[in-house]
Amino acid sequence: MDGWIRRFRSAKTVEGKAQVIIPGDPEREMEVIRRKEGIPLLLPVVDDLQQLAAKLSVAPLAEGTH
């Protein structure tokens, strides 16, 4: 598997692309971003979470986190 990865990584890229990507690369990149910036939530999801927090008497989402 390592040989396969090295072979693909050393392949010539298409014009305008910095590197050849392999399965899992986009997901690993997104994980880094999400760990740094958090996971974006749609407003309906935030509203549902706020209602659930109130129902369960737990602290709501902090302002600025949604």
PDB file of N, H, CA, C and O in Angstrom:
ATOM      1  N   MET A   1       0.831  -1.189   0.000  1.00  0.00           N
ATOM      2  CA  MET A   1       0.000   0.000   0.000  1.00  0.00           C
ATOM      3  C   MET A   1       0.879   1.257   0.000  1.00  0.00           C
ATOM      4  O   MET A   1       0.599   2.217  -0.718  1.00  0.00           O
ATOM      5  N   ASP A   2       1.935   1.241   0.805  1.00  0.00           N
ATOM      6  H   ASP A   2       2.163   0.461   1.389  1.00  0.00           H
ATOM      7  CA  ASP A   2       2.821   2.409   0.848  1.00  0.00           C
ATOM      8  C   ASP A   2       3.434   2.692  -0.520  1.00  0.00           C
ATOM      9  O   ASP A   2       3.574   3.849  -0.917  1.00  0.00           O
ATOM     10  N   GLY A   3       3.798   1.630  -1.235  1.00  0.00           N
ATOM     11  H   GLY A   3       3.684   0.691  -0.912  1.00  0.00           H
ATOM     12  CA  GLY A   3       4.356   1.802  -2.567  1.00  0.00           C
ATOM     13  C   GLY A   3       3.348   2.425  -3.519  1.00  0.00           C
ATOM     14  O   GLY A   3       3.694   3.289  -4.324  1.00  0.00           O
ATOM     15  N   TRP A   4       2.114   1.988  -3.425  1.00  0.00           N
ATOM     16  H   TRP A   4       1.832   1.286  -2.771  1.00  0.00           H
ATOM     17  CA  TRP A   4       1.037   2.538  -4.257  1.00  0.00           C
ATOM     18  C   TRP A   4       0.867   4.025  -3.970  1.00  0.00           C
ATOM     19  O   TRP A   4       0.735   4.829  -4.893  1.00  0.00           O
ATOM     20  N   ILE A   5       0.872   4.385  -2.704  1.00  0.00           N
ATOM     21  H   ILE A   5       0.980   3.733  -1.954  1.00  0.00           H
ATOM     22  CA  ILE A   5       0.714   5.795  -2.317  1.00  0.00           C
ATOM     23  C   ILE A   5       1.883   6.623  -2.838  1.00  0.00           C
ATOM     24  O   ILE A   5       1.678   7.698  -3.401  1.00  0.00           O
ATOM     25  N   ARG A   6       3.111   6.131  -2.654  1.00  0.00           N
ATOM     26  H   ARG A   6       3.278   5.258  -2.197  1.00  0.00           H
ATOM     27  CA  ARG A   6       4.293   6.870  -3.155  1.00  0.00           C
ATOM     28  C   ARG A   6       4.213   7.046  -4.665  1.00  0.00           C
ATOM     29  O   ARG A   6       4.528   8.116  -5.185  1.00  0.00           O
ATOM     30  N   ARG A   7       3.794   6.006  -5.367  1.00  0.00           N
ATOM     31  H   ARG A   7       3.538   5.137  -4.944  1.00  0.00           H
ATOM     32  CA  ARG A   7       3.693   6.060  -6.827  1.00  0.00           C
ATOM     33  C   ARG A   7       2.688   7.130  -7.264  1.00  0.00           C
ATOM     34  O   ARG A   7       2.967   7.914  -8.171  1.00  0.00           O
ATOM     35  N   PHE A   8       1.540   7.158  -6.628  1.00  0.00           N
ATOM     36  H   PHE A   8       1.314   6.521  -5.891  1.00  0.00           H
ATOM     37  CA  PHE A   8       0.541   8.156  -6.988  1.00  0.00           C
ATOM     38  C   PHE A   8       0.986   9.557  -6.603  1.00  0.00           C
ATOM     39  O   PHE A   8       0.774  10.504  -7.360  1.00  0.00           O
ATOM     40  N   ARG A   9       1.599   9.701  -5.437  1.00  0.00           N
ATOM     41  H   ARG A   9       1.772   8.932  -4.822  1.00  0.00           H
ATOM     42  CA  ARG A   9       2.048  11.025  -4.982  1.00  0.00           C
ATOM     43  C   ARG A   9       3.120  11.600  -5.914  1.00  0.00           C
ATOM     44  O   ARG A   9       3.227  12.817  -6.062  1.00  0.00           O
ATOM     45  N   SER A  10       3.900  10.738  -6.532  1.00  0.00           N
ATOM     46  H   SER A  10       3.813   9.749  -6.412  1.00  0.00           H
ATOM     47  CA  SER A  10       4.972  11.217  -7.414  1.00  0.00           C
ATOM     48  C   SER A  10       4.493  11.429  -8.850  1.00  0.00           C
ATOM     49  O   SER A  10       5.266  11.876  -9.698  1.00  0.00           O
ATOM     50  N   ALA A  11       3.242  11.118  -9.128  1.00  0.00           N
ATOM     51  H   ALA A  11       2.613  10.756  -8.440  1.00  0.00           H
ATOM     52  CA  ALA A  11       2.713  11.284 -10.490  1.00  0.00           C
ATOM     53  C   ALA A  11       2.614  12.764 -10.854  1.00  0.00           C
ATOM     54  O   ALA A  11       2.474  13.626  -9.986  1.00  0.00           O
ATOM     55  N   LYS A  12       2.689  13.033 -12.130  1.00  0.00           N
ATOM     56  H   LYS A  12       2.803  12.333 -12.835  1.00  0.00           H
ATOM     57  CA  LYS A  12       2.559  14.396 -12.624  1.00  0.00           C
ATOM     58  C   LYS A  12       1.112  14.850 -12.431  1.00  0.00           C
ATOM     59  O   LYS A  12       0.173  14.100 -12.697  1.00  0.00           O
ATOM     60  N   THR A  13       0.951  16.068 -11.972  1.00  0.00           N
ATOM     61  H   THR A  13       1.714  16.678 -11.755  1.00  0.00           H
ATOM     62  CA  THR A  13      -0.397  16.595 -11.737  1.00  0.00           C
ATOM     63  C   THR A  13      -0.969  17.223 -13.004  1.00  0.00           C
ATOM     64  O   THR A  13      -0.238  17.551 -13.939  1.00  0.00           O
ATOM     65  N   VAL A  14      -2.267  17.379 -13.014  1.00  0.00           N
ATOM     66  H   VAL A  14      -2.860  17.112 -12.255  1.00  0.00           H
ATOM     67  CA  VAL A  14      -2.892  18.091 -14.117  1.00  0.00           C
ATOM     68  C   VAL A  14      -2.662  19.580 -13.913  1.00  0.00           C
ATOM     69  O   VAL A  14      -2.418  20.033 -12.794  1.00  0.00           O
ATOM     70  N   GLU A  15      -2.741  20.322 -14.977  1.00  0.00           N
ATOM     71  H   GLU A  15      -2.939  19.954 -15.886  1.00  0.00           H
ATOM     72  CA  GLU A  15      -2.502  21.761 -14.915  1.00  0.00           C
ATOM     73  C   GLU A  15      -3.441  22.419 -13.896  1.00  0.00           C
ATOM     74  O   GLU A  15      -4.649  22.181 -13.892  1.00  0.00           O
ATOM     75  N   GLY A  16      -2.852  23.245 -13.041  1.00  0.00           N
ATOM     76  H   GLY A  16      -1.870  23.438 -13.044  1.00  0.00           H
ATOM     77  CA  GLY A  16      -3.629  23.980 -12.056  1.00  0.00           C
ATOM     78  C   GLY A  16      -3.806  23.264 -10.728  1.00  0.00           C
ATOM     79  O   GLY A  16      -4.402  23.816  -9.803  1.00  0.00           O
ATOM     80  N   LYS A  17      -3.300  22.049 -10.621  1.00  0.00           N
ATOM     81  H   LYS A  17      -2.816  21.600 -11.372  1.00  0.00           H
ATOM     82  CA  LYS A  17      -3.419  21.300  -9.371  1.00  0.00           C
ATOM     83  C   LYS A  17      -2.049  21.150  -8.727  1.00  0.00           C
ATOM     84  O   LYS A  17      -1.061  20.867  -9.405  1.00  0.00           O
ATOM     85  N   ALA A  18      -1.999  21.343  -7.410  1.00  0.00           N
ATOM     86  H   ALA A  18      -2.802  21.572  -6.860  1.00  0.00           H
ATOM     87  CA  ALA A  18      -0.724  21.298  -6.696  1.00  0.00           C
ATOM     88  C   ALA A  18      -0.224  19.874  -6.479  1.00  0.00           C
ATOM     89  O   ALA A  18       0.982  19.628  -6.492  1.00  0.00           O
ATOM     90  N   GLN A  19      -1.154  18.932  -6.279  1.00  0.00           N
ATOM     91  H   GLN A  19      -2.134  19.132  -6.268  1.00  0.00           H
ATOM     92  CA  GLN A  19      -0.734  17.564  -6.010  1.00  0.00           C
ATOM     93  C   GLN A  19      -1.810  16.573  -6.429  1.00  0.00           C
ATOM     94  O   GLN A  19      -2.976  16.924  -6.614  1.00  0.00           O
ATOM     95  N   VAL A  20      -1.385  15.339  -6.571  1.00  0.00           N
ATOM     96  H   VAL A  20      -0.438  15.054  -6.420  1.00  0.00           H
ATOM     97  CA  VAL A  20      -2.319  14.258  -6.846  1.00  0.00           C
ATOM     98  C   VAL A  20      -2.946  13.880  -5.505  1.00  0.00           C
ATOM     99  O   VAL A  20      -2.239  13.732  -4.508  1.00  0.00           O
ATOM    100  N   ILE A  21      -4.258  13.725  -5.479  1.00  0.00           N
ATOM    101  H   ILE A  21      -4.832  13.845  -6.289  1.00  0.00           H
ATOM    102  CA  ILE A  21      -4.898  13.313  -4.238  1.00  0.00           C
ATOM    103  C   ILE A  21      -5.286  11.846  -4.324  1.00  0.00           C
ATOM    104  O   ILE A  21      -5.553  11.314  -5.402  1.00  0.00           O
ATOM    105  N   ILE A  22      -5.310  11.213  -3.172  1.00  0.00           N
ATOM    106  H   ILE A  22      -5.094  11.645  -2.296  1.00  0.00           H
ATOM    107  CA  ILE A  22      -5.694   9.810  -3.089  1.00  0.00           C
ATOM    108  C   ILE A  22      -6.901   9.703  -2.171  1.00  0.00           C
ATOM    109  O   ILE A  22      -7.209  10.648  -1.445  1.00  0.00           O
ATOM    110  N   PRO A  23      -7.585   8.573  -2.193  1.00  0.00           N
ATOM    111  CA  PRO A  23      -8.745   8.419  -1.315  1.00  0.00           C
ATOM    112  C   PRO A  23      -8.393   8.745   0.139  1.00  0.00           C
ATOM    113  O   PRO A  23      -7.391   8.274   0.677  1.00  0.00           O
ATOM    114  N   GLY A  24      -9.237   9.552   0.748  1.00  0.00           N
ATOM    115  H   GLY A  24     -10.051   9.934   0.311  1.00  0.00           H
ATOM    116  CA  GLY A  24      -9.033   9.939   2.138  1.00  0.00           C
ATOM    117  C   GLY A  24      -8.396  11.305   2.303  1.00  0.00           C
ATOM    118  O   GLY A  24      -8.536  11.921   3.359  1.00  0.00           O
ATOM    119  N   ASP A  25      -7.690  11.800   1.273  1.00  0.00           N
ATOM    120  H   ASP A  25      -7.576  11.300   0.415  1.00  0.00           H
ATOM    121  CA  ASP A  25      -7.044  13.113   1.385  1.00  0.00           C
ATOM    122  C   ASP A  25      -8.039  14.238   1.681  1.00  0.00           C
ATOM    123  O   ASP A  25      -7.813  15.010   2.613  1.00  0.00           O
ATOM    124  N   PRO A  26      -9.127  14.355   0.924  1.00  0.00           N
ATOM    125  CA  PRO A  26     -10.065  15.450   1.221  1.00  0.00           C
ATOM    126  C   PRO A  26     -10.633  15.365   2.639  1.00  0.00           C
ATOM    127  O   PRO A  26     -10.818  16.382   3.307  1.00  0.00           O
ATOM    128  N   GLU A  27     -10.904  14.148   3.082  1.00  0.00           N
ATOM    129  H   GLU A  27     -10.754  13.322   2.539  1.00  0.00           H
ATOM    130  CA  GLU A  27     -11.450  13.974   4.424  1.00  0.00           C
ATOM    131  C   GLU A  27     -10.436  14.364   5.490  1.00  0.00           C
ATOM    132  O   GLU A  27     -10.798  14.987   6.487  1.00  0.00           O
ATOM    133  N   ARG A  28      -9.175  14.005   5.292  1.00  0.00           N
ATOM    134  H   ARG A  28      -8.882  13.498   4.481  1.00  0.00           H
ATOM    135  CA  ARG A  28      -8.133  14.389   6.264  1.00  0.00           C
ATOM    136  C   ARG A  28      -7.956  15.904   6.299  1.00  0.00           C
ATOM    137  O   ARG A  28      -7.781  16.484   7.371  1.00  0.00           O
ATOM    138  N   GLU A  29      -7.999  16.547   5.135  1.00  0.00           N
ATOM    139  H   GLU A  29      -8.140  16.077   4.264  1.00  0.00           H
ATOM    140  CA  GLU A  29      -7.886  18.001   5.091  1.00  0.00           C
ATOM    141  C   GLU A  29      -9.065  18.663   5.803  1.00  0.00           C
ATOM    142  O   GLU A  29      -8.880  19.617   6.559  1.00  0.00           O
ATOM    143  N   MET A  30     -10.272  18.159   5.565  1.00  0.00           N
ATOM    144  H   MET A  30     -10.422  17.384   4.951  1.00  0.00           H
ATOM    145  CA  MET A  30     -11.456  18.728   6.203  1.00  0.00           C
ATOM    146  C   MET A  30     -11.422  18.523   7.715  1.00  0.00           C
ATOM    147  O   MET A  30     -11.876  19.383   8.470  1.00  0.00           O
ATOM    148  N   GLU A  31     -10.884  17.387   8.159  1.00  0.00           N
ATOM    149  H   GLU A  31     -10.515  16.688   7.546  1.00  0.00           H
ATOM    150  CA  GLU A  31     -10.774  17.148   9.600  1.00  0.00           C
ATOM    151  C   GLU A  31      -9.899  18.201  10.263  1.00  0.00           C
ATOM    152  O   GLU A  31     -10.230  18.698  11.340  1.00  0.00           O
ATOM    153  N   VAL A  32      -8.793  18.542   9.631  1.00  0.00           N
ATOM    154  H   VAL A  32      -8.524  18.139   8.756  1.00  0.00           H
ATOM    155  CA  VAL A  32      -7.907  19.574  10.175  1.00  0.00           C
ATOM    156  C   VAL A  32      -8.648  20.903  10.296  1.00  0.00           C
ATOM    157  O   VAL A  32      -8.548  21.587  11.315  1.00  0.00           O
ATOM    158  N   ILE A  33      -9.386  21.262   9.257  1.00  0.00           N
ATOM    159  H   ILE A  33      -9.467  20.706   8.430  1.00  0.00           H
ATOM    160  CA  ILE A  33     -10.148  22.516   9.262  1.00  0.00           C
ATOM    161  C   ILE A  33     -11.219  22.490  10.344  1.00  0.00           C
ATOM    162  O   ILE A  33     -11.369  23.455  11.094  1.00  0.00           O
ATOM    163  N   ARG A  34     -11.966  21.386  10.430  1.00  0.00           N
ATOM    164  H   ARG A  34     -11.844  20.602   9.822  1.00  0.00           H
ATOM    165  CA  ARG A  34     -13.050  21.290  11.416  1.00  0.00           C
ATOM    166  C   ARG A  34     -12.521  21.323  12.846  1.00  0.00           C
ATOM    167  O   ARG A  34     -13.155  21.913  13.721  1.00  0.00           O
ATOM    168  N   ARG A  35     -11.381  20.707  13.094  1.00  0.00           N
ATOM    169  H   ARG A  35     -10.867  20.228  12.382  1.00  0.00           H
ATOM    170  CA  ARG A  35     -10.801  20.746  14.442  1.00  0.00           C
ATOM    171  C   ARG A  35     -10.392  22.165  14.821  1.00  0.00           C
ATOM    172  O   ARG A  35     -10.473  22.550  15.988  1.00  0.00           O
ATOM    173  N   LYS A  36      -9.955  22.937  13.835  1.00  0.00           N
ATOM    174  H   LYS A  36      -9.889  22.624  12.887  1.00  0.00           H
ATOM    175  CA  LYS A  36      -9.524  24.310  14.091  1.00  0.00           C
ATOM    176  C   LYS A  36     -10.711  25.266  14.171  1.00  0.00           C
ATOM    177  O   LYS A  36     -10.783  26.092  15.080  1.00  0.00           O
ATOM    178  N   GLU A  37     -11.647  25.155  13.216  1.00  0.00           N
ATOM    179  H   GLU A  37     -11.588  24.483  12.478  1.00  0.00           H
ATOM    180  CA  GLU A  37     -12.724  26.132  13.072  1.00  0.00           C
ATOM    181  C   GLU A  37     -14.075  25.661  13.604  1.00  0.00           C
ATOM    182  O   GLU A  37     -15.006  26.458  13.726  1.00  0.00           O
ATOM    183  N   GLY A  38     -14.186  24.376  13.921  1.00  0.00           N
ATOM    184  H   GLY A  38     -13.430  23.729  13.822  1.00  0.00           H
ATOM    185  CA  GLY A  38     -15.447  23.831  14.382  1.00  0.00           C
ATOM    186  C   GLY A  38     -16.290  23.318  13.230  1.00  0.00           C
ATOM    187  O   GLY A  38     -15.932  23.452  12.059  1.00  0.00           O
ATOM    188  N   ILE A  39     -17.424  22.725  13.595  1.00  0.00           N
ATOM    189  H   ILE A  39     -17.715  22.616  14.546  1.00  0.00           H
ATOM    190  CA  ILE A  39     -18.328  22.152  12.604  1.00  0.00           C
ATOM    191  C   ILE A  39     -19.486  23.122  12.403  1.00  0.00           C
ATOM    192  O   ILE A  39     -20.204  23.434  13.353  1.00  0.00           O
ATOM    193  N   PRO A  40     -19.676  23.602  11.172  1.00  0.00           N
ATOM    194  CA  PRO A  40     -20.773  24.542  10.939  1.00  0.00           C
ATOM    195  C   PRO A  40     -22.128  23.842  11.083  1.00  0.00           C
ATOM    196  O   PRO A  40     -22.303  22.703  10.649  1.00  0.00           O
ATOM    197  N   LEU A  41     -23.062  24.536  11.689  1.00  0.00           N
ATOM    198  H   LEU A  41     -22.919  25.461  12.041  1.00  0.00           H
ATOM    199  CA  LEU A  41     -24.407  23.996  11.874  1.00  0.00           C
ATOM    200  C   LEU A  41     -25.426  24.894  11.194  1.00  0.00           C
ATOM    201  O   LEU A  41     -25.313  26.119  11.235  1.00  0.00           O
ATOM    202  N   LEU A  42     -26.418  24.282  10.572  1.00  0.00           N
ATOM    203  H   LEU A  42     -26.510  23.287  10.539  1.00  0.00           H
ATOM    204  CA  LEU A  42     -27.512  25.045   9.995  1.00  0.00           C
ATOM    205  C   LEU A  42     -28.370  25.608  11.119  1.00  0.00           C
ATOM    206  O   LEU A  42     -28.474  25.006  12.188  1.00  0.00           O
ATOM    207  N   LEU A  43     -28.982  26.757  10.881  1.00  0.00           N
ATOM    208  H   LEU A  43     -28.898  27.246  10.013  1.00  0.00           H
ATOM    209  CA  LEU A  43     -29.796  27.405  11.902  1.00  0.00           C
ATOM    210  C   LEU A  43     -30.898  26.497  12.448  1.00  0.00           C
ATOM    211  O   LEU A  43     -31.117  26.503  13.660  1.00  0.00           O
ATOM    212  N   PRO A  44     -31.606  25.714  11.622  1.00  0.00           N
ATOM    213  CA  PRO A  44     -32.619  24.810  12.185  1.00  0.00           C
ATOM    214  C   PRO A  44     -32.028  23.789  13.169  1.00  0.00           C
ATOM    215  O   PRO A  44     -32.675  23.422  14.150  1.00  0.00           O
ATOM    216  N   VAL A  45     -30.816  23.343  12.904  1.00  0.00           N
ATOM    217  H   VAL A  45     -30.291  23.642  12.107  1.00  0.00           H
ATOM    218  CA  VAL A  45     -30.158  22.403  13.818  1.00  0.00           C
ATOM    219  C   VAL A  45     -29.820  23.103  15.127  1.00  0.00           C
ATOM    220  O   VAL A  45     -30.023  22.543  16.204  1.00  0.00           O
ATOM    221  N   VAL A  46     -29.304  24.325  15.036  1.00  0.00           N
ATOM    222  H   VAL A  46     -29.138  24.779  14.161  1.00  0.00           H
ATOM    223  CA  VAL A  46     -28.992  25.099  16.231  1.00  0.00           C
ATOM    224  C   VAL A  46     -30.261  25.319  17.053  1.00  0.00           C
ATOM    225  O   VAL A  46     -30.247  25.159  18.274  1.00  0.00           O
ATOM    226  N   ASP A  47     -31.329  25.677  16.402  1.00  0.00           N
ATOM    227  H   ASP A  47     -31.340  25.807  15.411  1.00  0.00           H
ATOM    228  CA  ASP A  47     -32.600  25.886  17.100  1.00  0.00           C
ATOM    229  C   ASP A  47     -33.053  24.616  17.814  1.00  0.00           C
ATOM    230  O   ASP A  47     -33.479  24.670  18.968  1.00  0.00           O
ATOM    231  N   ASP A  48     -32.963  23.479  17.138  1.00  0.00           N
ATOM    232  H   ASP A  48     -32.617  23.435  16.201  1.00  0.00           H
ATOM    233  CA  ASP A  48     -33.337  22.203  17.757  1.00  0.00           C
ATOM    234  C   ASP A  48     -32.465  21.903  18.976  1.00  0.00           C
ATOM    235  O   ASP A  48     -32.965  21.457  20.009  1.00  0.00           O
ATOM    236  N   LEU A  49     -31.175  22.146  18.851  1.00  0.00           N
ATOM    237  H   LEU A  49     -30.769  22.508  18.012  1.00  0.00           H
ATOM    238  CA  LEU A  49     -30.268  21.902  19.972  1.00  0.00           C
ATOM    239  C   LEU A  49     -30.569  22.833  21.144  1.00  0.00           C
ATOM    240  O   LEU A  49     -30.506  22.420  22.302  1.00  0.00           O
ATOM    241  N   GLN A  50     -30.896  24.087  20.842  1.00  0.00           N
ATOM    242  H   GLN A  50     -30.947  24.422  19.901  1.00  0.00           H
ATOM    243  CA  GLN A  50     -31.233  25.036  21.906  1.00  0.00           C
ATOM    244  C   GLN A  50     -32.508  24.582  22.624  1.00  0.00           C
ATOM    245  O   GLN A  50     -32.578  24.642  23.852  1.00  0.00           O
ATOM    246  N   GLN A  51     -33.499  24.137  21.881  1.00  0.00           N
ATOM    247  H   GLN A  51     -33.442  24.089  20.884  1.00  0.00           H
ATOM    248  CA  GLN A  51     -34.747  23.661  22.487  1.00  0.00           C
ATOM    249  C   GLN A  51     -34.499  22.408  23.332  1.00  0.00           C
ATOM    250  O   GLN A  51     -35.054  22.265  24.421  1.00  0.00           O
ATOM    251  N   LEU A  52     -33.677  21.523  22.827  1.00  0.00           N
ATOM    252  H   LEU A  52     -33.226  21.640  21.942  1.00  0.00           H
ATOM    253  CA  LEU A  52     -33.360  20.309  23.570  1.00  0.00           C
ATOM    254  C   LEU A  52     -32.608  20.644  24.857  1.00  0.00           C
ATOM    255  O   LEU A  52     -32.871  20.057  25.906  1.00  0.00           O
ATOM    256  N   ALA A  53     -31.680  21.582  24.771  1.00  0.00           N
ATOM    257  H   ALA A  53     -31.467  22.058  23.918  1.00  0.00           H
ATOM    258  CA  ALA A  53     -30.937  22.005  25.961  1.00  0.00           C
ATOM    259  C   ALA A  53     -31.883  22.557  27.017  1.00  0.00           C
ATOM    260  O   ALA A  53     -31.747  22.247  28.200  1.00  0.00           O
ATOM    261  N   ALA A  54     -32.837  23.370  26.595  1.00  0.00           N
ATOM    262  H   ALA A  54     -32.947  23.622  25.633  1.00  0.00           H
ATOM    263  CA  ALA A  54     -33.807  23.943  27.537  1.00  0.00           C
ATOM    264  C   ALA A  54     -34.656  22.836  28.160  1.00  0.00           C
ATOM    265  O   ALA A  54     -34.911  22.848  29.364  1.00  0.00           O
ATOM    266  N   LYS A  55     -35.088  21.893  27.348  1.00  0.00           N
ATOM    267  H   LYS A  55     -34.881  21.884  26.370  1.00  0.00           H
ATOM    268  CA  LYS A  55     -35.919  20.784  27.832  1.00  0.00           C
ATOM    269  C   LYS A  55     -35.174  19.929  28.858  1.00  0.00           C
ATOM    270  O   LYS A  55     -35.770  19.442  29.819  1.00  0.00           O
ATOM    271  N   LEU A  56     -33.870  19.751  28.648  1.00  0.00           N
ATOM    272  H   LEU A  56     -33.386  20.147  27.868  1.00  0.00           H
ATOM    273  CA  LEU A  56     -33.070  18.903  29.530  1.00  0.00           C
ATOM    274  C   LEU A  56     -32.364  19.685  30.637  1.00  0.00           C
ATOM    275  O   LEU A  56     -31.602  19.120  31.422  1.00  0.00           O
ATOM    276  N   SER A  57     -32.626  20.989  30.690  1.00  0.00           N
ATOM    277  H   SER A  57     -33.245  21.449  30.053  1.00  0.00           H
ATOM    278  CA  SER A  57     -32.007  21.870  31.700  1.00  0.00           C
ATOM    279  C   SER A  57     -30.485  21.825  31.662  1.00  0.00           C
ATOM    280  O   SER A  57     -29.825  21.733  32.697  1.00  0.00           O
ATOM    281  N   VAL A  58     -29.945  21.892  30.460  1.00  0.00           N
ATOM    282  H   VAL A  58     -30.480  21.966  29.619  1.00  0.00           H
ATOM    283  CA  VAL A  58     -28.497  21.999  30.293  1.00  0.00           C
ATOM    284  C   VAL A  58     -28.180  23.318  29.631  1.00  0.00           C
ATOM    285  O   VAL A  58     -29.053  23.936  29.021  1.00  0.00           O
ATOM    286  N   ALA A  59     -26.949  23.752  29.744  1.00  0.00           N
ATOM    287  H   ALA A  59     -26.240  23.250  30.240  1.00  0.00           H
ATOM    288  CA  ALA A  59     -26.549  25.035  29.196  1.00  0.00           C
ATOM    289  C   ALA A  59     -26.745  25.047  27.677  1.00  0.00           C
ATOM    290  O   ALA A  59     -26.407  24.076  26.999  1.00  0.00           O
ATOM    291  N   PRO A  60     -27.288  26.138  27.147  1.00  0.00           N
ATOM    292  CA  PRO A  60     -27.453  26.238  25.692  1.00  0.00           C
ATOM    293  C   PRO A  60     -26.107  26.459  25.010  1.00  0.00           C
ATOM    294  O   PRO A  60     -25.088  26.680  25.665  1.00  0.00           O
ATOM    295  N   LEU A  61     -26.127  26.393  23.681  1.00  0.00           N
ATOM    296  H   LEU A  61     -26.955  26.213  23.150  1.00  0.00           H
ATOM    297  CA  LEU A  61     -24.918  26.693  22.936  1.00  0.00           C
ATOM    298  C   LEU A  61     -24.465  28.105  23.242  1.00  0.00           C
ATOM    299  O   LEU A  61     -25.286  29.012  23.377  1.00  0.00           O
ATOM    300  N   ALA A  62     -23.180  28.289  23.349  1.00  0.00           N
ATOM    301  H   ALA A  62     -22.513  27.553  23.239  1.00  0.00           H
ATOM    302  CA  ALA A  62     -22.638  29.617  23.634  1.00  0.00           C
ATOM    303  C   ALA A  62     -22.847  30.527  22.432  1.00  0.00           C
ATOM    304  O   ALA A  62     -22.786  30.066  21.292  1.00  0.00           O
ATOM    305  N   GLU A  63     -23.088  31.797  22.666  1.00  0.00           N
ATOM    306  H   GLU A  63     -23.137  32.171  23.591  1.00  0.00           H
ATOM    307  CA  GLU A  63     -23.224  32.773  21.580  1.00  0.00           C
ATOM    308  C   GLU A  63     -21.938  32.793  20.769  1.00  0.00           C
ATOM    309  O   GLU A  63     -20.841  32.677  21.315  1.00  0.00           O
ATOM    310  N   GLY A  64     -22.085  32.939  19.483  1.00  0.00           N
ATOM    311  H   GLY A  64     -22.977  33.033  19.040  1.00  0.00           H
ATOM    312  CA  GLY A  64     -20.930  33.009  18.611  1.00  0.00           C
ATOM    313  C   GLY A  64     -20.426  31.643  18.171  1.00  0.00           C
ATOM    314  O   GLY A  64     -19.498  31.560  17.367  1.00  0.00           O
ATOM    315  N   THR A  65     -21.022  30.572  18.684  1.00  0.00           N
ATOM    316  H   THR A  65     -21.776  30.640  19.337  1.00  0.00           H
ATOM    317  CA  THR A  65     -20.584  29.243  18.264  1.00  0.00           C
ATOM    318  C   THR A  65     -21.486  28.685  17.179  1.00  0.00           C
ATOM    319  O   THR A  65     -21.322  27.543  16.750  1.00  0.00           O
ATOM    320  N   HIS A  66     -22.438  29.493  16.738  1.00  0.00           N
ATOM    321  H   HIS A  66     -22.571  30.421  17.086  1.00  0.00           H
ATOM    322  CA  HIS A  66     -23.344  29.035  15.687  1.00  0.00           C
ATOM    323  C   HIS A  66     -23.635  30.145  14.722  1.00  0.00           C
ATOM    324  O   HIS A  66     -24.382  29.950  13.764  1.00  0.00           O
TER     325      HIS A  66
END
